[in-house]
Amino acid sequence: MKKFFIIIICIAILITAAWLIFFKKDENVGNGYKFAAIERGDIVNTVSSTGELEPIGTVEIGTQVSGTIDTVYVDFNDRVKRGQLIAVLDTTVLSTHCKDARNTVSRTKAQYDLSKIEYESEKSLFERGLTSEYKVDVAKTTMQSNRALYSSALTSLERAEQNLEYALIESPIDGMIIDRAVDPGQTVAASFSSPTLFIIAQDLSRMRILANVDESDIGLIDTGMTTRFEVPAYPDSIFKGRVTQVRLQPEVVSNVVNYTVVIEADNPGSILMPGMTATVDFLLEEKRDVLMVSNSALSFMPSQDILMAMREKMMKRRPPQNEIQSSDTSKPEEKTDSLQSDTLKTTLRENQETNSLNGMQRQRPKDMVILWVLDENADLKPIPVKKGVSDGINTEIIPLHEDVPVGTEIILSMPQPEEKKTNNNPFMPGRPRR
């Protein structure tokens, strides 16, 4: 008995499948009207970019002398004052150089003093006729040479003392240590360039972003433009900034020319940190509380046959010309029909010009489009509007002749004409044999 029920169920399933395959007519799936409602909201036209946060004022602290780091007095995130001692190099060698320079100064000064006395003596003897002029000149030359050696020794002493002062590394500004590249015992060499020991940020209450903008968008960016940006550390927060500089130096990245745009922004609570990646939006245009519709609704256009049928139907509803006494006595419905008829005429003419072989340009303004709705009789109705700001998804619309309430359903697509189908039922006559 149980097997009998199983067989019955299987037969029922097979019959149902066969009916679905051979007898059920094809359905026009997704072939109906599609709409997009008119909404009221905000539209912002932006250009997006990315950049890296960094402090506005930073100073790299280095050393002009080579040596071994003896002591480091600061660490990361420490606040320092101008003139504060932050590190000291080993001064043993530098102190020795100072002693040698002082000894050289003493020796050259003694030689200079002696040569000066000899010159005065020879000069006195020459005035009394007791020596020759040649000996006076030799004494004078020796005195001048020793004076130059003495002056050079003084300069060497001054340089040695200055190098000894350079071993004491001080902060040149008030700020915060954001980088420390040395530790006690580390050797630094300043033979060719000054090594960076510390980086001090002058003020972390303000930050700047160096954003790379593509050459196709750089013409839209200008100094003083408002920006907004986000950082991954605070995904729910939006920060605001302002463009302060558009650098003219181009940079080629992956064969694309980019320009650096400098953006300055406040850093409330110092929550923004140097090095964070910021996603920046440059606000080109911004409109608040405006009528807007999906961009897909702007490109919908009925076919030529449908437009012709609509125009004929509308012309039948209009009274003959001789019955219209004046425009002042015409009814509002007649005015509306006349306006819609004119709109249809314009649309038909544009379609004919667009589809013609010579490719004529459309005659209506570039910022004007026609939206299509269904009226109370389920007929297509055109609504001419003017385009405004667009954010790439929605576009601001400005009605030209009549108010368009919020929630109006704008047609995105309409049913296509049904085509004659071939008979796929093998059990019905007319099916082609294989």
C-alpha positions in Angstrom: 0.0 0.0 0.0 2.8 2.3 0.9 4.5 1.7 -2.5 1.3 2.4 -4.2 1.1 5.9 -2.7 4.7 6.6 -3.6 4.0 5.7 -7.2 0.9 7.9 -7.3 2.9 10.9 -6.0 5.7 10.4 -8.5 3.1 10.2 -11.4 1.5 13.5 -10.1 4.9 15.2 -10.1 5.7 14.1 -13.6 2.3 15.3 -14.9 2.7 18.7 -13.2 6.2 19.1 -14.7 4.9 18.1 -18.2 2.1 20.7 -17.9 4.5 23.4 -16.8 6.8 22.6 -19.7 4.4 22.0 -22.6 1.0 23.6 -21.7 1.7 26.7 -19.6 2.1 29.8 -21.6 5.2 32.0 -21.3 4.9 34.8 -18.9 6.3 38.3 -19.5 8.5 38.5 -16.5 9.7 41.9 -15.7 7.9 43.3 -18.7 5.6 45.7 -16.8 6.0 49.3 -15.8 8.9 50.3 -13.5 8.7 53.5 -11.6 10.9 55.8 -9.5 9.2 58.2 -7.0 10.1 61.9 -6.8 11.6 62.7 -3.5 12.7 65.7 -1.5 16.1 65.8 0.0 19.7 67.0 -0.3 22.0 66.7 -3.3 25.7 67.2 -3.1 27.9 67.2 -6.1 31.4 66.1 -5.1 34.9 65.0 -6.3 36.4 62.3 -4.2 40.1 61.7 -3.4 42.4 60.2 -0.8 45.2 61.6 1.2 47.3 61.3 4.3 47.0 63.4 7.5 50.0 65.2 8.8 50.6 68.1 11.3 50.6 71.6 9.8 54.0 72.6 11.4 56.7 70.0 11.9 60.4 70.4 12.5 63.0 67.7 12.0 65.7 67.8 14.7 69.1 66.6 13.6 72.8 67.1 14.6 75.6 68.9 12.9 78.3 66.9 14.5 79.0 63.2 14.6 79.2 61.2 17.8 77.5 58.8 20.1 74.2 59.6 21.8 75.0 59.8 25.5 71.6 60.8 26.9 68.0 61.1 25.6 65.7 63.2 27.8 62.4 62.9 25.9 60.2 60.1 24.5 57.3 59.8 22.1 54.3 62.2 22.7 56.3 64.3 25.2 55.6 68.0 25.1 58.7 70.2 24.9 59.4 73.9 25.2 61.6 76.0 23.0 65.3 75.7 24.2 64.6 72.6 26.3 67.5 70.1 26.3 66.2 66.9 24.6 69.4 64.9 24.0 73.2 65.1 24.5 76.0 63.6 22.5 79.2 62.2 24.0 81.5 65.3 24.4 84.8 63.6 25.1 86.2 64.0 21.6 84.7 67.5 21.2 86.2 68.7 24.5 89.6 67.5 23.4 89.3 69.4 20.2 88.5 72.5 22.2 91.7 72.0 24.4 93.8 71.6 21.3 92.3 74.8 19.8 93.1 76.7 23.0 96.7 75.5 23.0 97.1 76.5 19.4 95.7 80.0 20.1 98.2 80.4 23.0 101.2 79.3 20.8 100.3 81.5 17.8 99.7 84.4 20.1 103.1 84.1 21.6 104.7 83.9 18.1 102.8 86.9 17.0 103.8 88.9 20.1 107.5 88.0 19.5 107.4 88.9 15.8 105.7 92.2 16.7 108.5 93.1 19.1 111.2 92.2 16.5 109.4 94.3 13.9 109.3 97.3 16.2 113.0 96.9 17.0 114.1 96.6 13.4 112.0 99.6 12.5 113.7 101.7 15.3 117.2 100.7 14.1 116.4 101.6 10.5 115.2 105.0 11.6 118.6 105.6 13.2 120.5 104.2 10.1 121.8 101.1 12.0 120.1 98.4 9.8 118.9 97.9 6.3 115.4 98.3 4.9 115.3 94.6 3.9 115.5 93.4 7.5 112.6 95.7 8.4 110.5 94.2 5.6 111.4 90.7 6.7 110.4 91.4 10.3 107.1 93.0 9.1 106.2 90.0 6.9 106.9 87.6 9.8 104.7 89.7 12.1 101.8 89.7 9.6 102.1 85.9 9.0 102.1 85.2 12.7 99.1 87.5 13.1 97.2 85.5 10.5 98.1 82.2 12.2 96.8 83.6 15.5 93.6 84.8 13.9 93.1 81.3 12.3 93.7 79.7 15.7 91.0 81.9 17.2 88.6 80.8 14.4 89.4 77.1 15.1 88.8 77.6 18.8 85.4 79.2 18.0 84.5 76.3 15.7 85.5 73.7 18.3 83.5 75.5 21.0 80.5 75.7 18.7 80.7 72.0 17.9 80.7 71.3 21.6 77.5 73.3 21.9 76.0 71.3 19.0 76.4 68.2 21.2 73.6 69.7 23.4 70.5 69.1 21.3 67.7 71.5 22.1 64.1 72.0 20.9 63.8 75.0 18.6 60.0 75.3 19.0 57.2 74.5 21.5 55.5 71.3 20.4 55.2 67.5 20.9 57.6 64.7 20.0 55.9 62.6 17.3 59.0 60.6 16.3 62.2 59.6 18.0 64.8 57.9 15.9 67.7 57.4 18.3 68.5 55.7 21.6 71.4 56.1 24.1 74.6 54.5 22.8 73.6 54.9 19.1 76.2 56.5 16.8 75.2 59.2 14.4 77.3 60.4 11.5 76.8 63.9 10.1 79.5 63.6 7.4 77.3 64.2 4.3 73.9 65.1 5.7 72.3 65.8 9.1 70.6 62.7 10.4 67.0 63.1 11.7 66.9 62.4 15.5 63.5 63.8 16.4 60.4 65.2 14.7 58.4 67.8 16.6 54.9 68.8 15.7 54.2 72.4 16.5 50.4 72.2 16.9 48.3 69.1 16.7 45.0 71.0 17.1 45.1 71.6 13.3 46.0 69.0 10.7 46.4 69.1 6.9 45.8 66.5 4.2 47.8 66.2 1.0 45.2 64.8 -1.4 46.0 63.6 -4.9 43.5 64.8 -7.5 43.2 63.4 -11.0 44.0 65.9 -13.8 40.4 65.4 -15.1 39.0 66.8 -11.9 41.7 69.4 -10.9 39.9 72.1 -12.9 36.9 71.9 -10.5 39.1 72.4 -7.4 39.8 76.0 -6.1 41.3 77.6 -3.1 38.8 78.1 -0.3 36.6 75.2 -1.3 34.8 73.4 1.5 35.7 69.7 2.0 34.6 66.8 4.2 36.5 63.7 5.0 36.4 60.5 6.9 39.1 58.3 8.5 38.9 54.5 9.1 39.5 55.0 12.9 36.2 57.0 13.2 33.8 55.6 10.6 30.8 57.4 12.1 32.4 60.8 12.2 32.6 63.3 9.4 35.3 66.1 9.6 35.3 69.3 7.6 38.2 71.2 6.1 39.1 73.8 3.6 41.4 73.9 0.5 44.4 76.2 1.2 46.6 75.4 -1.8 46.6 73.7 -5.2 50.2 72.8 -6.0 51.2 73.1 -9.6 53.8 70.3 -9.5 52.3 67.3 -11.3 52.9 63.7 -10.1 52.5 60.7 -12.4 51.1 57.7 -10.7 50.3 54.6 -12.8 50.5 56.7 -16.0 47.9 59.1 -14.5 48.8 62.8 -13.9 47.8 63.9 -10.3 48.1 67.2 -8.5 48.5 67.7 -4.8 45.8 69.6 -3.0 46.5 70.9 0.5 43.5 70.8 2.9 43.6 72.2 6.4 41.2 71.1 9.1 40.6 71.5 12.8 41.4 68.5 15.1 39.0 68.6 18.0 40.3 66.7 20.9 43.4 65.8 18.9 41.7 62.6 17.8 43.2 62.8 14.3 46.7 61.4 14.2 49.5 61.9 11.8 49.6 59.2 9.0 45.9 58.4 9.0 44.4 57.8 5.5 41.6 60.2 4.8 38.8 59.9 2.2 38.1 63.4 1.0 35.0 64.8 -0.8 35.4 68.2 -2.4 32.0 69.9 -2.3 31.4 71.4 -5.7 27.7 72.1 -5.4 25.2 71.6 -2.6 21.4 71.9 -2.6 19.2 71.4 0.4 15.6 70.3 0.5 15.0 70.1 -3.3 12.9 67.9 -5.5 15.0 65.0 -7.0 14.5 61.9 -9.0 16.7 59.0 -10.0 18.9 59.5 -13.0 17.4 56.5 -14.7 14.1 58.4 -15.1 15.8 61.2 -17.2 16.8 58.8 -20.0 13.4 57.1 -20.5 11.7 58.0 -23.8 8.6 56.3 -25.4 8.9 54.8 -28.9 7.9 56.8 -32.0 4.7 54.8 -32.5 3.6 55.4 -28.9 4.2 59.1 -29.2 2.3 59.3 -32.4 -0.7 57.4 -30.9 -0.6 59.7 -27.9 -0.6 62.8 -30.1 -3.6 61.5 -32.1 -5.6 60.7 -29.0 -4.9 64.1 -27.6 -5.8 65.9 -30.8 -9.2 64.0 -30.8 -9.9 65.3 -27.3 -9.2 68.9 -28.2 -12.1 71.0 -29.6 -12.0 72.3 -33.1 -10.1 75.6 -33.6 -13.2 77.6 -34.6 -14.9 76.7 -31.3 -12.2 78.2 -29.2 -13.2 81.9 -28.8 -10.2 83.1 -26.9 -7.4 81.8 -24.6 -9.0 83.6 -21.7 -12.3 81.7 -22.0 -10.7 78.3 -22.6 -11.0 75.8 -19.8 -8.0 74.7 -17.7 -8.3 71.2 -19.2 -8.0 72.6 -22.7 -4.9 74.5 -21.7 -3.4 71.4 -20.2 -4.2 69.4 -23.3 -2.7 72.1 -25.5 0.5 72.2 -23.4 0.9 68.5 -23.5 0.2 68.4 -27.2 3.0 71.0 -27.8 5.3 69.0 -25.6 4.5 65.8 -27.6 5.1 67.7 -30.9 8.5 68.8 -29.6 9.3 65.3 -28.4 8.3 63.8 -31.8 10.4 66.3 -33.7 13.4 65.6 -31.5 13.0 61.9 -31.9 12.8 62.3 -35.7 15.8 64.5 -35.8 17.8 62.2 -33.5 16.9 59.1 -35.6 17.5 60.8 -38.9 20.6 60.0 -41.0 22.2 63.5 -40.7 22.2 63.2 -36.9 20.8 66.6 -36.2 21.2 68.0 -32.7 18.2 68.3 -30.3 16.6 71.7 -30.3 15.6 71.9 -26.6 18.0 73.3 -24.0 20.5 70.9 -22.6 19.3 71.4 -19.0 15.7 70.5 -20.0 14.3 67.0 -19.9 10.9 65.4 -20.1 9.6 63.0 -17.4 6.8 60.6 -18.1 4.0 59.5 -15.8 0.7 57.7 -16.0 -2.4 59.8 -15.8 -5.7 58.7 -14.3 -6.6 57.0 -17.6 -3.3 55.0 -17.5 -2.1 57.0 -20.5 1.4 58.4 -20.7 1.7 62.0 -19.8 4.9 64.2 -20.3 6.1 66.6 -17.7 8.9 69.0 -18.8 11.4 69.9 -16.1 14.7 71.6 -15.8 17.7 69.7 -14.5 19.8 71.0 -11.5 22.6 69.6 -9.4 23.4 65.9 -9.7 25.3 63.6 -7.4 25.6 60.7 -10.0 22.6 58.9 -8.5 19.8 61.5 -8.2 19.3 64.8 -10.0 17.5 67.9 -8.9 14.4 68.8 -11.0 12.7 72.1 -11.3 9.1 71.9 -12.8 8.6 74.3 -15.7 4.8 74.5 -16.1 3.1 72.6 -13.3 3.8 71.5 -9.7 5.1 68.0 -9.3 4.2 66.7 -5.8 6.6 64.5 -3.8 5.8 60.8 -4.4 4.9 61.2 -8.1 5.7 57.9 -9.8 8.1 58.6 -12.8 8.3 55.9 -15.4 11.7 54.1 -15.8 10.5 51.5 -18.3 7.3 50.4 -19.9 5.9 47.1 -21.3 7.3 46.0 -24.6 4.9 45.0 -27.4 4.2 41.3 -27.3 5.7 39.3 -30.2 4.0 36.4 -31.9 5.1 33.3 -30.2 5.7 29.9 -31.8 3.8 26.9 -30.6 6.1 24.9 -28.4 3.5 22.3 -27.4 4.3 19.0 -29.1 0.8 17.7 -28.5 -0.9 20.7 -30.2 -1.2 21.1 -34.0 1.2 23.4 -35.8 4.4 22.4 -33.9 7.2 22.0 -36.4 8.6 18.5 -36.7 12.2 17.7 -36.3 
